[in-house]
């Protein structure tokens, strides 16, 4: 039979869990996240319209079905988005920023093995006005013919001015050779309560007091 203190401690643990809650991750829906929606005519061909679901700014962009342009399999599907130097793609959402939430926007960035120049890119999360909400992510850089996963992160905190506002994402080619992107994802992880050591001390103290009370009552 469990001791009264053990029962009290278990009750305290349950209370802490109830108060603090567990981190909850949700997916933000990206339209055409792997750039499979637009038609191409086979390996090595491209569709020169802006990928479905995205708006473009600057130079040439579209959907590319690689042939031997990469030395590894594509992260997802058979197509990628390509951006020529000075080009960006954006997409906006109807979702709004929530307090105490960490937003992670991830893209696979590809470096073709048949392009030459300076490879550089940015991915970032945009505010309601289309401006970068924090410093854009520019690393890691994929090796020639390879893809890497890159993530832009924004933590809203408790009192940010952005809470309740809609947001968006951007892919940007800042180099002098073509950049490709694939398999985009966007998650929001909300922690309902910021755990405090003082809270733990208070709850465990209450458990100890409950133990003493129950012991006295049982005597």
N, C-alpha and C positions, 0 to 999 in steps of 0.2 A: 504493500500500500504506500502510495506517495506521501511524503511528509507535507505538512501544511505549508511549509516554506516553498517546497517544490511546486505545489499547486499555485501558490501566489506568484512565484517567479514565472511560471508558464502563462498565467493570466496577464502578467506585466508584459511579457514578450508579445502576446497576442494583441495587447493594447497598443504597443509601439508599432507593430505591423499595420494595425488598423489606422493609426494616426498618420504614419509616414507614407503609407501606400507603396506600391511598386512602380518602377519606371514602366511607362506604357508607350510602345513605339507604334506609330501609324504610318502608312504609306501615303504620300502625296502623289496623286495620279498625274503622270506626264503623258501627254498625247504623243504617239509615235516615238516611244523612248529608244527603240533600236533601229529606227529609220528603215523599217521594212514596208511602209505603207505605199511608197511611190514606185512606179514601174521602171524597171531597167530591162535591157535586152540580152543579158547574159554576162559572164565574167569579162571584166575589163571595160564595161560600158557604164554610162552615167546618165542621170536625169538632172538637167540643169535648172530645174525650178526649185525654189526654196522648199525644203522638206515640209511635208504636211504637219500642221500644228505649230510651226515656227515662223517668225518674222525675221527677215534678214536686213542687214545694213552693211554698206561698204561694197566689197568686191563680189566675186563669183562664188556661189555655193550651190549645193545640190546633194543628190543621193548617188553613191558610187557602189557598184558591185565589183569588188576586187577580183583580179585574176591571180597573178603571182606577185602582187604588190606587197604582201606580208609574208614573213617566214613562220607565222604561227596562225592557228585558227582564229577567226573573229570571236570576240567575246560573246556575241549572240546573233543568230540569224546569218544572213548572207550579204547584208548591205551595211554601209556606214554613211554618215554625213561627211562631206568634204567641205573645207573652207579654205579659199585662197587667201593670201596675205591681205590683211586689213579688213577682213570680213568677220561679222558676228551674227549669231543666231540667238533669238530670245523667245521665251514662252512665258506667259503670265497665267496666274491661277485665280480662282475665286476663293480659295482657302485664305484664311487670315492668320496672322501671327498670334500665338497664345503666350501668356506669361509662363515663366519657368519651363521653357521648352527649348531643346537643342535641335536645330535643323541641320541635316547633313545632305548635301547635294553631291552625288557621285557620278563621274563619267569615266569611261574608258577612253584613253587618248592614244591614237595610233600614229606612228611615224613610218610612212611608206619607205620601202627600200629602193625606190626608183625616183626619189626627189632629192634635190640638192639645194643647200642654203642653210639659213639659221632656223632651227626648229624652236618655236616659242608659242605659248598659248596662255589663256586665262579661262578659268571657270569661276563664276560667282553667283551669289544670291542677290536679287535686286529688290529695292523697296517699291512702294506703290507708284513712285514717280519714275521708275526705271533706272535709278542710280544704284551703284554697288553699295550694299549695306555694310560691308566690311572689306578688308583688303582681299583682292582676288587671289585665288590659288593658282600658282604658276609651276608647281612641281608635283610629282617627279617628272623627269623627261624620259620618254621611252627610247630604248635603243633602236637602231636602224632596223626596220622591218618588224617591230614589236609594238605591243600595247602595254600601257600601265593604267592602274586605277588611281584617280585623283579625286579628292573630296574637298569641297568648300563647306565651312561650318559657321553657323551663327547661333549664339545662345541669347535668347531674349531677356532672361533674367526676370525679376519680379516687377520692375517699374519702367521698362523701356517705353519710349514714345512710339515704338512701332507696333505695339500690341493692338490688335483689332484691325490692322491694315492688311490689304492684299499684298502679294509679292510675286516674284518671278525668278527666272534663271537665265543665265547667259553663257554662251560658248563663244570664244574669241580667238582669232588667229593674230598674234602680235609679232610673228616672225617673218621670214622671207621665203619660206617654202610651204607647201600645202600641209594642213593639219586635218586629221580625221577624228571623228568621235563615234562612240557606239555605247549601247547598253546603259542608258541613263537611269538613275534612280534617285528618289528624294524621300527621306524619312523625317519624321518629327517625333522626338522622344520627350514626353512630359513626366516630370517628377512632381507629384501633387504636393509634397511637403519636403522642405529642406531639413534633414535630420540634424538635431542639435545634441551635443553631449549633455547639456544641462537638462534637456528633456528626458534623456535616459536616466540620469541621476534622480530626477524627480519621480519618474514612474517606478524605478526600482525601490526608492525610498517608500513610496506608497505601498509597494508589495511587502516590504519589511514590516511596515505598520500593520498591514492586514494580517500578516503572519502572527504578530504579537497579539492582535485582537482575537484571532481565531483560537490561538493557543490558550489564552485566558478564558475564553468562552467554553473550551472543551474541558478545562480543568475541573 
